[in-house]
Amino acid sequence: MKIPLSRIAHARSGDKGDTVNIGVIAYDPARHYQTLLREVTPERVKAHFGELVRGNVVRYELANLGALNFLLFEALNGGGTLSLRTDAQGKTFGAALLGMEIEDPESV
């Protein structure tokens, strides 16, 4: 069974130049950090955003915080001051990632 990532985690995001930074934090790290590790991979994050992310996606694991941190390179079409996108900043990427479907940890 699939659920949105938002059921087990929240996110914070920002940007620097053309790179988006997204922190994904488990609400209950003891129960859901392993699910984050398994389900929220760099490959799946890149696929979730499709053509918006032209560069690599790098994941950093923060087990002591029950969190993951992602850097999405070449994700802002040059960045806030260069891009003609409606929203050329990374603030909305965290909310968008929370819509990604993952396997329900209760059904695995």
C-alpha positions as CSV (number, residue, x, y, z in Angstrom):
1,M,0.0,0.0,0.0
2,K,1.3,3.5,-0.9
3,I,1.1,6.6,1.3
4,P,2.4,10.1,0.8
5,L,5.8,10.8,2.4
6,S,4.0,13.6,4.4
7,R,2.4,10.9,6.6
8,I,5.7,10.0,8.3
9,A,7.9,13.1,7.8
10,H,8.1,16.8,7.4
11,A,10.5,18.9,5.3
12,R,12.4,22.1,5.1
13,S,14.0,23.4,2.0
14,G,15.9,26.3,0.6
15,D,18.3,27.2,-2.1
16,K,21.8,28.6,-2.9
17,G,22.3,29.6,-6.5
18,D,21.1,26.8,-8.8
19,T,21.0,24.2,-6.0
20,V,18.0,23.1,-3.9
21,N,18.5,21.8,-0.3
22,I,15.8,19.6,1.2
23,G,15.8,18.2,4.7
24,V,13.3,15.4,5.3
25,I,12.8,14.7,9.0
26,A,10.8,11.7,10.4
27,Y,8.1,12.6,12.8
28,D,9.0,9.4,14.8
29,P,12.6,8.5,14.0
30,A,12.6,5.3,15.9
31,R,9.7,4.0,13.8
32,H,10.3,5.6,10.4
33,Y,14.0,6.5,9.8
34,Q,14.6,3.1,8.2
35,T,11.6,3.7,5.9
36,L,13.1,7.0,4.9
37,L,16.4,5.3,4.1
38,R,14.7,2.6,2.0
39,E,12.1,4.7,0.2
40,V,13.6,8.2,-0.2
41,T,16.6,7.5,-2.4
42,P,18.4,10.0,-4.6
43,E,17.2,8.2,-7.7
44,R,13.5,8.4,-6.5
45,V,13.9,12.0,-5.6
46,K,15.3,12.9,-9.0
47,A,12.6,10.9,-10.7
48,H,9.9,12.6,-8.6
49,F,11.0,16.0,-9.8
50,G,11.6,14.9,-13.4
51,E,12.9,17.6,-15.7
52,L,13.1,20.2,-13.0
53,V,16.3,18.7,-11.7
54,R,18.9,18.5,-14.4
55,G,21.9,17.7,-12.3
56,N,22.7,15.1,-9.7
57,V,20.8,14.4,-6.4
58,V,23.0,13.7,-3.4
59,R,21.7,12.3,-0.1
60,Y,23.3,12.8,3.3
61,E,22.1,10.6,6.1
62,L,21.6,12.1,9.6
63,A,20.7,9.1,11.7
64,N,21.1,11.0,15.0
65,L,18.4,13.4,13.8
66,G,16.2,10.8,12.1
67,A,16.6,12.9,8.9
68,L,17.9,12.9,5.4
69,N,19.4,15.9,3.6
70,F,19.3,16.2,-0.2
71,L,21.1,18.5,-2.6
72,L,19.5,18.8,-6.0
73,F,21.9,20.3,-8.4
74,E,20.9,22.3,-11.5
75,A,17.3,22.5,-10.1
76,L,16.5,26.2,-10.4
77,N,17.2,27.1,-14.0
78,G,20.1,29.3,-13.0
79,G,18.7,30.5,-9.6
80,G,16.4,33.1,-8.4
81,T,18.1,36.1,-10.0
82,L,18.6,34.4,-13.4
83,S,15.6,32.2,-14.0
84,L,12.4,33.1,-15.8
85,R,10.5,30.4,-13.9
86,T,7.4,31.4,-11.9
87,D,9.0,30.1,-8.7
88,A,12.8,30.0,-9.1
89,Q,13.6,29.4,-5.4
90,G,13.9,26.2,-3.5
91,K,11.3,26.9,-0.8
92,T,8.5,24.9,-2.5
93,F,10.6,21.8,-3.3
94,G,10.2,20.4,0.2
95,A,6.5,20.6,0.1
96,A,6.5,19.0,-3.4
97,L,8.7,16.1,-2.2
98,L,6.3,15.3,0.6
99,G,3.8,14.3,-2.0
100,M,6.0,11.5,-3.2
101,E,4.4,8.1,-2.7
102,I,6.2,5.6,-0.6
103,E,5.4,2.1,0.7
104,D,3.4,2.3,3.9
105,P,5.8,1.2,6.7
106,E,2.9,-0.5,8.5
107,S,2.4,-2.8,5.5
108,V,6.0,-3.8,4.8
